[in-house]
């Protein structure tokens, strides 16, 4: 007996973004009670998961390493929109929200996404393999962008406090865009083979586990990805007062809001990286992790820098001493991880301990 094939329009991954937009319409600009906050939170999580699915469909259609860029750009759009909307609403943490969110994204991607991918891959396959040339280039770009965007403002003297002067900010923004563009060119065109998955059998140029989706399916997923991104941004804006109220009620520092935003927007990347690691595609997981870190700094900070001209208050980007130490240790450990081109569960555990230290110190400085 044949079973009728369900229409893709009835899939939960299509329904969830539409429902998310409906919930957004019901809650936008209104005083939300506890019940509506819970409903919006559930809709937000479902919409994020749907965005993961659609981004992966598009990524599978275009192939690696282009596919990794799809999620990275999607996450950056969400992150920039969230930062700008929360900063526009004001509050005691508005001046440092961009810094806190971007730094949280860097720590979560370089230690969390990479660490859990290495651990998952090592537990399943023993030793994880990846290309040290591509991974090293990505790490070098992340380290340079992080230093330009988050470390140097602490030590410059043209402006008071941990911030750039206008000319310094424009230079850092332009340099970040150029460096990110150069890396994307290297990853997708000039040295594409450096960023393809590696196994004991060799470099994987094409996925063999499933046929790529049709053009029609990919276009539908692309459209629903855009719908999902709109829903995620809007629902996160609705949820931001509840997040900030929860942070204040718990007695956590204001920087915890940035951590919460980063954890939310990086959920798609994290899920995709874990799935890739479980299929022995560690290079794809590393592409996702470092690519998200680069996009978070190289695209978010320039966007925030331009927007700062129309927003009140200073833009404080410089990290504190504790954060700089954690960033420096992360870079050193990451170099030792990527140089050999292979890693075990030990390296994954070290990165996850670094992430745990960052999260603990973020709520208990």
C-alpha positions as CSV (number, residue, x, y, z in Angstrom):
1,X,0.0,0.0,0.0
2,X,1.5,3.3,-1.0
3,X,1.7,6.2,1.4
4,X,0.9,9.7,0.2
5,X,3.9,12.0,0.4
6,X,3.4,14.9,2.7
7,X,3.5,18.3,1.2
8,X,6.6,20.3,2.2
9,X,4.3,23.2,3.0
10,X,2.9,21.2,5.8
11,X,6.3,20.5,7.4
12,X,6.8,21.9,10.9
13,X,9.9,23.7,9.6
14,X,7.5,25.8,7.4
15,X,4.8,26.1,10.0
16,X,7.1,27.2,12.8
17,X,8.3,30.5,11.2
18,X,4.7,31.4,10.2
19,X,3.5,30.8,13.7
20,X,6.4,32.8,15.0
21,X,5.4,35.8,12.9
22,X,1.8,35.4,14.1
23,X,3.0,35.4,17.8
24,X,5.2,38.4,17.0
25,X,2.2,40.3,15.6
26,X,0.2,39.5,18.8
27,X,3.0,40.6,21.2
28,X,4.8,43.4,19.4
29,X,4.4,46.8,21.1
30,X,2.1,45.4,23.9
31,X,2.6,44.7,27.6
32,X,3.2,41.0,27.7
33,X,2.1,38.9,30.7
34,X,3.8,35.8,31.9
35,X,1.8,33.6,29.6
36,X,2.6,35.6,26.5
37,X,6.2,35.7,27.4
38,X,6.3,31.9,27.7
39,X,4.4,31.5,24.4
40,X,6.8,33.9,22.7
41,X,9.8,32.0,24.1
42,X,8.5,28.7,22.8
43,X,7.8,30.2,19.4
44,X,11.3,31.8,19.4
45,X,13.0,28.4,20.0
46,X,10.9,26.7,17.4
47,X,11.7,29.4,14.9
48,X,15.4,29.2,15.6
49,X,15.3,25.4,15.1
50,X,13.4,25.9,11.8
51,X,16.1,28.4,10.7
52,X,18.7,25.7,11.4
53,X,16.9,23.3,9.1
54,X,16.4,25.7,6.3
55,X,20.0,27.0,6.5
56,X,21.3,23.4,6.3
57,X,19.1,22.7,3.3
58,X,20.5,25.7,1.5
59,X,24.1,24.8,2.7
60,X,23.7,21.2,1.4
61,X,22.5,22.6,-2.0
62,X,25.5,25.0,-2.4
63,X,28.0,22.6,-0.8
64,X,31.1,23.2,1.3
65,X,32.7,25.6,2.2
66,X,29.9,27.9,0.9
67,X,27.4,26.2,3.1
68,X,29.2,27.2,6.3
69,X,28.9,30.9,5.2
70,X,25.1,30.7,5.0
71,X,24.7,30.0,8.7
72,X,27.5,32.5,9.6
73,X,25.8,35.3,7.7
74,X,22.4,34.4,9.1
75,X,23.6,34.5,12.6
76,X,25.3,37.9,12.0
77,X,22.1,39.4,10.8
78,X,20.3,38.2,13.9
79,X,23.1,39.4,16.2
80,X,23.3,42.9,14.7
81,X,19.5,43.4,14.8
82,X,19.3,42.3,18.4
83,X,22.2,44.5,19.5
84,X,20.8,47.5,17.8
85,X,17.2,47.0,19.0
86,X,18.3,46.5,22.6
87,X,20.8,49.4,22.5
88,X,18.1,51.6,21.1
89,X,15.9,50.8,24.1
90,X,18.5,52.2,26.4
91,X,19.4,50.9,29.8
92,X,22.5,50.7,32.0
93,X,24.2,48.2,29.8
94,X,23.5,49.8,26.4
95,X,27.0,51.2,26.0
96,X,28.8,47.9,26.5
97,X,26.2,45.6,25.0
98,X,27.9,45.3,21.6
99,X,31.2,44.5,23.3
100,X,29.7,41.9,25.7
101,X,27.7,40.2,22.9
102,X,30.6,40.0,20.4
103,X,33.0,38.8,23.0
104,X,30.5,36.2,24.2
105,X,30.1,35.1,20.6
106,X,33.9,34.7,20.2
107,X,34.2,32.6,23.4
108,X,31.2,30.5,22.6
109,X,32.3,29.7,19.0
110,X,36.0,29.2,19.6
111,X,35.7,27.2,22.8
112,X,32.1,26.0,22.8
113,X,31.3,25.1,19.2
114,X,34.8,23.9,18.4
115,X,35.2,22.2,21.8
116,X,32.0,20.2,21.7
117,X,32.6,19.3,18.0
118,X,36.0,17.9,18.8
119,X,34.6,16.0,21.8
120,X,31.7,14.5,19.9
121,X,33.9,13.5,17.0
122,X,36.6,12.0,19.2
123,X,34.1,10.0,21.3
124,X,32.6,8.5,18.1
125,X,35.7,8.2,15.9
126,X,38.7,8.2,18.3
127,X,40.7,10.9,16.6
128,X,39.3,13.9,14.8
129,X,40.9,15.1,11.6
130,X,40.9,18.5,9.9
131,X,43.0,20.7,7.7
132,X,45.5,22.7,9.7
133,X,46.1,25.1,6.8
134,X,42.4,26.2,6.6
135,X,41.8,26.0,10.3
136,X,45.0,28.0,11.0
137,X,44.1,30.7,8.6
138,X,40.7,31.0,10.1
139,X,42.1,31.2,13.7
140,X,44.7,33.8,12.7
141,X,41.9,35.9,11.2
142,X,39.8,35.5,14.4
143,X,42.7,36.5,16.6
144,X,43.5,39.6,14.5
145,X,39.9,40.7,14.3
146,X,39.4,40.2,18.1
147,X,42.5,42.2,18.9
148,X,41.5,45.1,16.5
149,X,37.9,45.2,17.7
150,X,38.0,44.3,21.4
151,X,41.5,44.6,22.8
152,X,43.1,47.7,21.4
153,X,40.3,50.1,22.4
154,X,41.3,49.4,26.0
155,X,44.9,50.7,25.4
156,X,44.4,53.6,23.0
157,X,44.6,57.1,24.5
158,X,42.8,59.3,21.9
159,X,39.4,58.8,23.7
160,X,38.7,58.5,27.4
161,X,37.7,55.0,28.6
162,X,37.8,51.7,26.6
163,X,36.7,53.2,23.3
164,X,38.0,54.3,20.0
165,X,38.0,57.8,18.7
166,X,35.9,58.3,15.6
167,X,38.8,58.0,13.2
168,X,40.1,54.9,15.0
169,X,36.7,53.3,15.0
170,X,36.4,53.9,11.2
171,X,39.8,52.4,10.6
172,X,39.0,49.3,12.7
173,X,35.7,48.9,11.0
174,X,37.2,49.2,7.5
175,X,40.1,46.9,8.4
176,X,37.6,44.3,9.7
177,X,35.5,44.3,6.6
178,X,38.6,44.0,4.3
179,X,40.1,41.2,6.4
180,X,36.8,39.3,6.5
181,X,36.3,39.7,2.7
182,X,39.8,38.5,2.1
183,X,39.2,35.4,4.2
184,X,35.9,34.7,2.4
185,X,37.6,34.9,-1.0
186,X,40.3,32.6,0.3
187,X,37.8,30.1,1.7
188,X,35.4,30.0,-1.3
189,X,37.6,30.6,-4.3
190,X,41.4,30.7,-4.1
191,X,42.1,27.9,-1.6
192,X,38.7,26.2,-1.3
193,X,40.3,22.8,-0.7
194,X,41.8,24.0,2.6
195,X,38.3,24.1,4.1
196,X,36.8,20.8,2.9
197,X,36.2,18.0,5.4
198,X,39.0,15.5,5.9
199,X,38.7,11.8,7.0
200,X,41.1,8.9,7.0
201,X,40.0,8.2,3.5
202,X,41.0,11.6,2.3
203,X,39.4,14.9,1.5
204,X,35.6,14.8,1.0
205,X,34.7,17.0,-2.0
206,X,31.1,15.9,-2.2
207,X,28.7,14.5,0.4
208,X,27.7,10.9,-0.3
209,X,25.1,10.3,2.3
210,X,22.2,12.1,0.5
211,X,21.5,13.7,-2.8
212,X,21.5,17.6,-2.8
213,X,18.0,19.1,-2.6
214,X,16.3,20.3,-5.7
215,X,16.5,23.9,-6.7
216,X,12.8,24.3,-5.8
217,X,13.3,22.9,-2.4
218,X,16.4,25.1,-1.8
219,X,14.5,28.2,-2.9
220,X,11.7,27.4,-0.5
221,X,14.2,26.9,2.3
222,X,15.9,30.1,1.5
223,X,12.6,32.0,1.6
224,X,11.6,30.3,4.9
225,X,15.0,31.1,6.3
226,X,14.5,34.8,5.6
227,X,11.0,34.5,7.3
228,X,12.5,32.7,10.2
229,X,15.2,35.3,10.7
230,X,12.6,38.1,10.8
231,X,10.7,36.1,13.4
232,X,13.7,35.4,15.5
233,X,14.8,39.0,15.5
234,X,11.3,40.3,16.4
235,X,10.6,37.7,19.0
236,X,14.0,38.2,20.6
237,X,13.2,41.9,20.8
238,X,9.9,41.0,22.6
239,X,11.8,38.7,24.9
240,X,14.6,41.1,25.7
241,X,12.8,42.9,28.6
242,X,12.1,39.5,30.2
243,X,15.7,38.5,29.7
244,X,17.0,41.7,31.3
245,X,14.5,41.4,34.1
246,X,15.6,37.9,34.8
247,X,19.2,38.9,34.8
248,X,18.5,41.7,37.3
249,X,16.4,39.4,39.5
250,X,19.1,36.8,39.6
251,X,21.7,39.5,40.6
252,X,23.9,38.8,37.6
253,X,26.0,41.6,36.0
254,X,24.7,43.5,33.0
255,X,27.2,41.7,30.7
256,X,25.1,38.6,31.2
257,X,22.5,40.1,28.8
258,X,25.1,39.9,26.0
259,X,25.9,36.3,26.9
260,X,22.2,35.4,26.7
261,X,21.9,37.1,23.3
262,X,25.0,35.3,22.0
263,X,23.8,31.9,23.3
264,X,20.5,32.4,21.5
265,X,21.8,33.5,18.2
266,X,24.5,30.8,18.1
267,X,22.1,28.0,18.7
268,X,21.8,27.2,14.9
269,X,25.5,27.1,14.5
270,X,25.9,24.9,17.5
271,X,23.4,22.3,16.4
272,X,24.8,22.3,12.9
273,X,28.4,21.9,14.2
274,X,27.4,18.9,16.4
275,X,25.6,17.2,13.6
276,X,28.6,17.7,11.3
277,X,30.9,16.3,14.0
278,X,28.7,13.2,14.4
279,X,29.2,12.6,10.7
280,X,33.0,12.9,10.9
281,X,32.9,16.4,9.3
282,X,35.1,18.1,11.9
283,X,36.4,20.6,9.3
284,X,32.8,21.7,8.7
285,X,32.3,22.2,12.4
286,X,35.5,24.3,12.7
287,X,34.4,26.3,9.6
288,X,31.1,27.0,11.4
289,X,32.8,27.9,14.7
290,X,35.6,30.2,13.4
291,X,33.4,31.5,10.6
292,X,30.8,32.7,13.1
293,X,33.5,34.3,15.3
294,X,34.8,36.2,12.2
295,X,31.4,37.3,11.1
296,X,30.5,38.4,14.6
297,X,33.5,40.7,14.8
298,X,34.2,41.5,11.2
299,X,30.6,42.3,10.3
300,X,28.9,43.2,13.6
301,X,31.3,45.8,14.8
302,X,31.4,47.7,11.5
303,X,27.6,47.7,11.5
304,X,27.4,48.9,15.1
305,X,30.1,51.5,14.4
306,X,28.0,53.0,11.6
307,X,24.8,52.9,13.7
308,X,26.6,54.5,16.7
309,X,26.5,57.9,14.8
310,X,22.7,57.9,15.2
311,X,22.6,56.6,18.7
312,X,23.1,58.4,22.0
313,X,25.9,57.4,24.3
314,X,29.5,56.1,23.8
315,X,30.4,52.8,22.2
316,X,32.6,51.0,24.7
317,X,34.4,48.1,22.9
318,X,37.5,47.6,25.0
319,X,37.6,44.4,27.1
320,X,38.5,44.3,30.8
321,X,41.7,42.6,32.2
322,X,39.9,39.3,33.0
323,X,38.4,39.1,29.5
324,X,41.7,39.9,27.8
325,X,43.4,37.0,29.8
326,X,40.6,34.6,28.8
327,X,40.9,35.7,25.1
328,X,44.7,35.4,25.1
329,X,44.5,31.9,26.7
330,X,41.8,30.9,24.2
331,X,44.0,31.9,21.2
332,X,47.1,30.1,22.6
333,X,45.1,26.9,23.3
334,X,43.4,27.1,19.9
335,X,46.8,27.4,18.1
336,X,48.0,24.2,19.9
337,X,44.7,22.5,18.8
338,X,44.7,23.3,15.1
339,X,48.4,23.1,14.3
340,X,48.7,19.2,14.3
341,X,45.6,18.8,12.1
342,X,44.2,16.2,14.5
343,X,42.7,16.3,18.0
344,X,41.3,14.0,20.7
345,X,38.8,14.3,23.4
346,X,41.5,16.0,25.5
347,X,41.5,19.1,23.3
348,X,37.8,19.2,23.2
349,X,37.7,19.0,27.0
350,X,40.2,21.9,27.4
351,X,38.2,24.2,25.2
352,X,35.0,23.4,27.1
353,X,36.7,24.1,30.4
354,X,37.7,27.5,29.0
355,X,34.1,28.1,28.0
356,X,32.9,27.1,31.5
357,X,35.4,29.5,33.1
358,X,34.2,32.3,30.9
359,X,30.5,31.7,31.7
360,X,31.2,31.4,35.4
361,X,33.2,34.6,35.5
362,X,30.6,36.4,33.4
363,X,28.0,35.9,36.1
364,X,30.4,35.9,39.0
365,X,33.2,38.4,38.0
